[in-house]
Amino acid sequence: MVIRGQVEGSLLLRDQLTVEPGGWVKASVSAPQMILGGAAEGEIRIRETLTLQSSGMLEGSTESGALLVAEGAILKGIIRRSGFGADNPPDQSTP
């Protein structure tokens, strides 16, 4: 899924989420990978790799298998590294 505008709510994805520069997400997100060039706010749970591009801004609670942060990206909140992977998905029982 590619977001170029604004999205609010909950996103449970089987494929990569890309938020392009100028895009904005205020949501609970669960996805295998995420590339963030725009802004995101909320509980972000990425099973594999979360990539913050230099134009990216992330605020909230973040859990991912790997985190790549480019120079200039903004990251505010709680960051946890998890052992997520294809054989170990995040617990979906947590609201």
C-alpha positions as CSV (number, residue, x, y, z in Angstrom):
1,M,0.0,0.0,0.0
2,V,1.3,3.5,-0.9
3,I,-0.1,6.5,0.9
4,R,0.3,9.9,-0.7
5,G,-2.5,11.7,1.2
6,Q,-3.9,11.3,4.8
7,V,-5.1,8.2,6.5
8,E,-6.6,7.7,10.0
9,G,-7.7,4.5,11.7
10,S,-6.2,1.0,11.7
11,L,-4.0,-0.7,9.1
12,L,-3.4,-4.4,9.2
13,L,-1.4,-5.3,6.1
14,R,0.2,-8.4,4.5
15,D,2.4,-6.3,2.3
16,Q,4.8,-3.3,2.6
17,L,3.4,0.1,3.6
18,T,5.0,3.1,2.0
19,V,4.1,6.6,3.2
20,E,5.5,9.0,0.6
21,P,6.8,12.6,1.5
22,G,3.7,14.7,2.1
23,G,1.7,11.6,3.2
24,W,0.4,11.4,6.7
25,V,-0.9,8.4,8.8
26,K,-2.5,8.6,12.2
27,A,-3.2,4.9,12.9
28,S,-2.4,1.7,14.5
29,V,-0.3,-0.1,11.9
30,S,0.8,-3.7,11.5
31,A,2.8,-4.7,8.4
32,P,5.8,-6.7,7.4
33,Q,7.8,-3.7,6.2
34,M,7.3,0.1,6.2
35,I,9.1,2.9,4.4
36,L,8.3,6.3,5.9
37,G,9.0,9.4,3.9
38,G,6.1,11.3,5.2
39,A,4.7,11.4,8.8
40,A,3.2,8.7,11.0
41,E,1.7,8.9,14.5
42,G,0.4,6.0,16.5
43,E,1.3,2.4,17.4
44,I,3.5,1.1,14.7
45,R,4.3,-2.7,14.7
46,I,6.5,-3.8,11.8
47,R,7.5,-7.5,11.7
48,E,10.7,-7.0,9.6
49,T,12.2,-3.6,8.7
50,L,11.0,-0.1,9.4
51,T,12.9,2.5,7.2
52,L,12.7,6.2,8.0
53,Q,13.8,8.3,5.1
54,S,15.4,11.7,5.7
55,S,12.0,13.4,5.2
56,G,10.2,10.9,7.6
57,M,8.7,11.7,10.9
58,L,7.5,9.1,13.3
59,E,5.8,9.7,16.7
60,G,4.4,7.1,19.0
61,S,5.1,3.5,20.1
62,T,7.2,1.6,17.6
63,E,8.1,-2.1,17.5
64,S,10.1,-3.6,14.6
65,G,12.6,-6.4,13.8
66,A,15.0,-3.8,12.3
67,L,15.0,0.0,12.2
68,L,16.9,2.0,9.6
69,V,16.9,5.8,10.2
70,A,18.3,8.2,7.6
71,E,20.0,11.4,8.7
72,G,17.4,14.1,9.1
73,A,14.5,11.8,10.0
74,I,12.6,12.6,13.2
75,L,11.7,9.9,15.7
76,K,9.9,10.5,18.9
77,G,8.4,8.0,21.3
78,I,9.1,4.5,22.5
79,I,11.2,2.2,20.4
80,R,11.4,-1.6,20.9
81,R,13.2,-4.1,18.8
82,S,11.4,-7.4,18.5
83,G,12.1,-10.9,17.3
84,F,9.4,-10.6,14.7
85,G,9.7,-12.5,11.5
86,A,7.7,-14.6,9.1
87,D,7.5,-17.4,11.7
88,N,7.0,-15.2,14.7
89,P,4.2,-12.5,13.9
90,P,3.3,-9.9,16.5
91,D,0.6,-10.7,19.1
92,Q,-2.6,-9.5,17.5
93,S,-4.5,-9.7,20.9
94,T,-3.1,-6.3,22.0
95,P,-5.4,-3.4,21.1
